[in-house]
Amino acid sequence: MLKYKVVEVNTVTEDALEEVLNEWTEAGWRFDTIQFAMRESSKRPAMAFVMFTREKKD
């Protein structure tokens, strides 16, 4: 059975995303996907949700 972790990133920069990815994968989570939330008035994402999974321990 999988366990999920969602991390909200409010400042969407290369450094911020890299930090989140490194932090959670080092903690044993496996990267799954990134979902970006866009603003209508900008081409840059307003925020991102980074999803991770790992096997649930019984």
Phi, psi and omega in degrees: 000138181268147172247140184248148176228129177243126180244124179272130178243113183275334177250102187272092175230164178303315181295318181294317179293319178298318179298314179296314180300313180294317182300311186280329176289325175294334179275005176100002178272148178255127179300136179247301183196166173236134176242125181261140174256122186259154170262147179293328186271001184218154176271347178274144178295143176282326178199170179222150174242119182256124184253139179229158175225161169198159179292134178285131177272135180277000000 
